[in-house]
Amino acid sequence: MKFNYDEIAAEAAELLKEFGTQMILSGTSTDPVYDPVTGTTTDPGDALITPFNGVKITPTMEYTQSIADGSVQARDMLIYAEPEIPYPNLQDTITINTRGAVEVWQIVNVQEITPADTPVLYIIQVRP
């Protein structure tokens, strides 16, 4: 049985769009980024703002215990993000507008789920 991971990634993105929340990844580029729509290239250090769909959840006890060095703090959250966004850097932030309140979260860890070198999902640990 052969898996088509591109289809799995598309299904994950579809589920996040249907059940998730609109979020914004903000940061700066570390490499030049080409925009095919405008035909321009950003310089390293330019601000990048990328809207995406994601789900914010509380880390499970299993996740917290699997991090032996204590890098998970009490108010940390996990964000499941669609794989179409640029790879999140530790200097980046995620902004969520929830019921009129704006939450800004600092990225502290990123796990990329990539079976067969196909990005399917980002699991992003964030901190207020």
PyMOL commands that set and color helices and strands:
alter all, ss='L'
color gray80, all
select helices_A, chain A and resi 5-19+61-66+115-117
alter helices_A, ss='H'
color red, helices_A
select strands_A, chain A and resi 21-28+33-35+40-42+47-57+77-81+93-98+101-113+121-127
alter strands_A, ss='S'
color yellow, strands_A
deselect
rebuild
show_as cartoon
